[in-house]
């Protein structure tokens, strides 16, 4: 029995724009200011921290054997593949089709990485793409590198799976089961690693490989939005990073991915290594997966920054930082004004009120200018994409 039907593939050049007003307000708070439910829950984070400690201390204490090394290699590569091929390309983006049985195998294999269940993972990832690098993005590095890497996971705000974002898979009872009991697979692997290779197998083979899997995934959210090259003009800060491309089995070609999200292949060209895609191709030969979505030649050639496409993502990121600086200026100077009022006379206090009012007016004018500039940039970006799709518009 097949899984649910696929939604239509969207043209990556026709992505909906985020309103300029939202962009202007986007990072108005200080970079490190958090809402109460966005602050790290120190108690709930203890197990996460302990896994790191146990992995390092246990490995140093019991050492590494050849069997443990084999367990580490198989667990690391295998679980990374299930995350990228399962949670990411299948559940989050539906980049290919498969049977209901293999769909469950993908979910079960991915839960072994201890990154919660498929509905939680894929649902939040869909939210990320829907709101990339805006105030609604759950892990934008524009809100802080640490936040994008792991901070958002350790707070309480995103504890629950956004089921409304992933109803296409939430309708399957077996997927709901494995999402609820996401501890089954990792605990099974932990026991198996001990039975296979003893204490070194448990601490090095299982716990340390789990930590490696975690941070491999986290680097895509943080590093791949900060370091690397941008081939395509997208509305976010995604970048292609060859090192992450290797370590994550193909997820490091992140700018490619944000440009054409439903592709089963993130490494668009032969020199961009994408082990996850290679595995999917092999499975397709045996009919286990099918209908792998790939970008057309027109999509591959379109919207390139080097060809003159307007890089709206970089532009918005820089203006967002500028807007945050403007918004944070007045409160600081306003505190200085208020601090001096207690020692100032009535006339001086009145003059200070005038200065403070002028500052507020200038700040609001500058914020309006930023919002207008972002709106104009979006229009320029749309015209840039249109000119690449319809060359005749700019030939004469």
PyMOL commands that set and color helices and strands:
alter all, ss='L'
color gray80, all
select helices_A, chain A and resi 12-14+20-25+36-38+46-62+66-92+100-111+118-130+141-143+145-154+163-165+167-170+173-180+183-221+223-225+242-247+254-259+275-285+297-301+305-307+312-341+346-389+392-395
alter helices_A, ss='H'
color red, helices_A
select strands_A, chain A and resi 97-98+289-290
alter strands_A, ss='S'
color yellow, strands_A
deselect
rebuild
show_as cartoon
